[in-house]
Amino acid sequence: MSKRVRGAATQATTMAAVGAAAALGLVWISIWAVGALTQLIGDWAPLALGLVLCAPVLTYALVHKTKAQAPPSQPLLRSDTALVADAAGAAKRLFAKSPAAALAVAALAGLIAVRTPDALSSLMHMFEDERAD
């Protein structure tokens, strides 16, 4: 496996682990916030918290939509190997084009990491072993 592919795979694994940790933290903070807001505003607490959590994503989407779109200047990838090797760049382009899609991919990676910690651990050990070689 080439260094670029290993680097991209390691970065993807790290992104999945960070996404899982962020998702767990957000869940626990949300549970606490709903309890605190329920005492203040009653049954409207979940709706208020949902609006607060969605506001940054909606704001970013509106600001990004109003900016002028420049045509892409990068050449197209020529093979599947190049696509795999450039996974980090593909993730950055996804964040630039569609924050909602990038958020969905990160949430899915986090969910997979939370649901299958043994698979994530073995994947991380596999890349560590290859990096040591």
C-alpha positions in Angstrom: 0.0 0.0 0.0 1.4 3.4 -1.0 2.1 6.1 1.6 -0.6 8.3 0.1 -3.2 5.6 0.4 -2.1 4.8 4.0 -2.2 8.5 4.9 -5.7 8.9 3.4 -6.9 5.8 5.2 -5.4 6.9 8.5 -7.0 10.3 8.1 -10.4 8.8 7.3 -10.1 6.6 10.4 -9.2 9.6 12.5 -12.1 11.6 11.1 -14.5 8.7 12.0 -13.2 8.5 15.6 -13.5 12.3 16.0 -17.0 12.2 14.5 -18.0 9.5 16.9 -16.6 11.4 19.9 -18.3 14.6 18.8 -21.6 12.8 18.3 -21.5 11.2 21.8 -20.6 14.6 23.3 -23.4 16.3 21.5 -25.9 13.7 22.6 -25.0 14.1 26.3 -25.0 17.8 26.1 -28.4 17.7 24.4 -29.8 15.5 27.1 -28.7 17.9 29.7 -29.9 20.9 27.8 -33.4 19.4 27.2 -33.7 18.8 30.9 -32.6 22.3 31.8 -34.8 24.0 29.1 -37.8 21.9 30.1 -37.7 23.6 33.5 -37.6 27.0 31.9 -39.9 26.8 28.9 -41.8 23.5 29.3 -42.8 21.2 26.5 -41.2 23.5 23.8 -37.6 22.6 25.0 -36.9 19.9 22.3 -38.0 22.2 19.5 -36.0 25.1 20.9 -32.9 23.0 21.2 -33.3 21.6 17.7 -33.5 25.1 16.3 -30.4 26.2 18.2 -28.4 23.1 17.0 -29.5 23.6 13.4 -28.9 27.4 13.3 -25.1 27.2 12.6 -25.6 24.8 9.7 -28.4 26.8 8.2 -26.4 30.0 8.6 -23.3 28.5 6.9 -25.5 27.1 4.1 -27.1 30.5 3.5 -23.7 32.4 3.5 -22.1 29.7 1.3 -25.0 29.9 -1.2 -24.8 33.6 -1.6 -21.0 33.6 -2.4 -20.0 33.5 -6.1 -19.1 30.0 -7.3 -15.8 29.8 -9.1 -15.3 26.9 -11.6 -13.1 24.1 -10.3 -9.5 24.4 -11.4 -8.3 20.9 -10.4 -8.0 18.3 -13.1 -10.3 15.3 -12.9 -9.0 12.1 -11.2 -7.9 9.5 -13.7 -8.2 6.2 -11.9 -9.8 4.5 -8.9 -6.4 4.3 -7.2 -6.0 8.1 -7.5 -9.5 8.5 -6.0 -8.6 6.3 -3.0 -5.2 8.1 -2.6 -6.9 11.5 -2.6 -9.6 10.6 0.0 -8.6 13.5 2.2 -8.9 16.0 -0.7 -12.2 14.5 -1.6 -13.5 15.0 1.9 -12.3 18.7 1.8 -14.1 19.2 -1.5 -17.2 17.6 -0.1 -17.1 20.0 2.9 -16.7 22.9 0.4 -19.5 21.9 -1.9 -22.1 20.6 0.5 -21.8 21.0 4.3 -25.0 19.0 4.8 -23.7 16.0 2.9 -20.4 16.3 4.7 -22.2 16.4 8.0 -24.2 13.3 7.0 -21.0 11.4 6.0 -19.4 12.4 9.3 -22.4 11.4 11.3 -22.6 8.1 9.5 -18.9 7.4 10.1 -19.4 8.3 13.8 -22.5 6.0 14.0 -20.5 3.2 12.5 -17.6 3.8 14.8 -19.9 3.9 17.9 -21.8 0.7 16.8 -18.7 -1.3 16.0 -15.9 -0.2 18.2 -14.1 -3.6 17.8 -14.0 -3.1 14.0 -12.7 0.5 14.4 -10.0 -0.7 16.8 -8.8 -3.5 14.5 -8.8 -1.0 11.6 -6.7 1.5 13.6 -4.3 -1.3 14.7 -4.0 -2.5 11.0 -3.0 1.0 9.9 -0.6 1.4 12.8 1.1 -1.9 12.0 1.5 -0.9 8.3 2.8 2.6 9.3 5.5 0.9 11.5 6.8 -1.1 8.5 
